[in-house]
Amino acid sequence: MDGKEAFFAMMENISLTDVIVFLLGACYITPLVRKGIKWAGDVIKKTEYKEEAINNAANLAEYHQQSIDIRDGLKKQIEALQETVNGIIARLDKMEEASQAKELNRMRNLLLQSYQYYTSPERNSTLTWTKMEADTFWALFRDYKDMGGDGYMDSDVEPAMNRLVIIQMSDSDAIQALMQSRR
């Protein structure tokens, strides 16, 4: 199993919450690591200057090379971490798109069911609905639109639903008659 397969196998057991926490942590830690690297570089430079006064030229060259090696190693680690974070972000974006598409389909289905029921003369012979039913439908309709839903809902469903007569919740006699007329 190569590194990529091992990574994806490990990612299957990680929840969305774990990924979000990791990403937030990574986003928070990345600037700190950069500041830490800058600070470490500053400390190394100060140390090198002090040691230069103490050590001979041969030791100074050795310390300088160590500093370069440490810096290059940290840079490679940060680049690898950034690649991993970018991969996780891309995967999360795909998951979010798929989730949004599923939610739009679910909402569209609920809206169509309501449309078919309330506008059917066989099921709702008076073509009326209660204020509570209307409020629930329109709240779902707004959510659907906010998520990018459109098309048939705009051209057919919305106008038909706007033609239905709303019975106020305080009119108990009308509500009772409505419920008895429905199938």
ABEGO torsion letter per residue (X at the ends): XBAAAAAAAAAAABBAAAAAAAAAAAAAAAAAAAAAAAAAAAAAAAAAAAAAAABBAAAAAAAAAAAAAAAAAAAAAAAAAAAAAAAAAAAAAAAAAAAAAAAAAAAAAAAAAAAAAAABAAABAAGBBBAAAAAAAAAAAAAAAAAGBBEAAAAAAAAAAAABBBBBAABAAAAAAAAAABX
